[in-house]
Amino acid sequence: AIDRANKTVRVRNLNDGSEYTETYDKLILSPGAKAIVPDIDGIASDKIFTLRTVENTFEIADYIKKNSPETAVVIGGGFIGLEMAENLTRRGIKVKLIQRTESVMPNLDYDMACMLHAELLNNGVELMLSKNVIGFGNIRDKLEVRIEEEAPIETEFAILAVGVVPESHLAEEAGLELGIKKAIKVNSHMQTSDPDIYAVGDAVEVKHFVTGDAAHIALAGPANKQGRIAADHIMGRNSQFNGSQGSSVIKVFGLPAASTGINESQAETAGLKYDRVVISSASHATYYPGAEEM
């Protein structure tokens, strides 16, 4: 807990349960974002995993080592879902990837995402697009994944990767102002509604650099910059964070895919005028050996 009036935080030792109070002059909140876990039937199964921390990776690896599964379902086609699908496939596990929308990686336009679909299919991942998971059940020693208007499928375990939300409960309980998705509101110096408390990273609301709208962009690049800017401002420098473009890159098997700014559908939603162009260029100067078409 945070006591803003007395400028203290309450800390619990997770090893023995003891608690103590720590004082602060300036406080920086960097709690990150947590995996979305929908409130649906069977979600508490010990065969369903989320991935946020190193400890989560140990849990998944231990399950695979102990049970030697041959099949897995990955729910969600974003960064974590695609990277899990690739890594599980490389472990020799047959993966079905379920995505609620018509394509993976919603930050990409559909025609670009189709290239990722082809790469996934060519590497043995079974795609189930435009499918909605509505619950889970147990059948003997298997996990049943129930899909809206579809026959359920059986698997040995599932990775749930349907997005993240800010871990902002401490800020909310302390009465700090929240914004979109309950992300912590900050100014350009990363100060919250309490000028002695700063917040950075996946827990904060930012301005989208292209649209100017409030956004929640959980990426490492902006988080790194925000941490530096908060530290600068605490030490008297006038550093400012002017927004995020959401620049990102992912490798899916042999294919990298990157994006920045907004895509075509997002431009339409924002009411922006736009044009589109499709280009193919070399990965580096063609007079140097090894250039490949991108």
Secondary structure, 3 states (H helix, E strand, C coil): CEECCCCEEEEECCCCCCEEEEECCCEEECCCEEECCCCCECCCCCCEECCCCHHHHHHHHHHHHHHCCCEEEEECCCHHHHHHHHHHHHCCCEEEEEECCCCCCCCCCHHHHHHHHHHHHHCCCEEEECCCEEEEEEECCEEEEEECCCCCEEECCEEECCCEEECCHHHHHCCCCECHHHCECCCCCCECCCCCEEECHHHECEEECCCCCEECCCCHHHHHHHHHHHHHHHCCCCCCCCCECCCEEEEECCEEEEECCCCHHHHHHHCCCCCCCCCCCECCCCCCCCCCEC
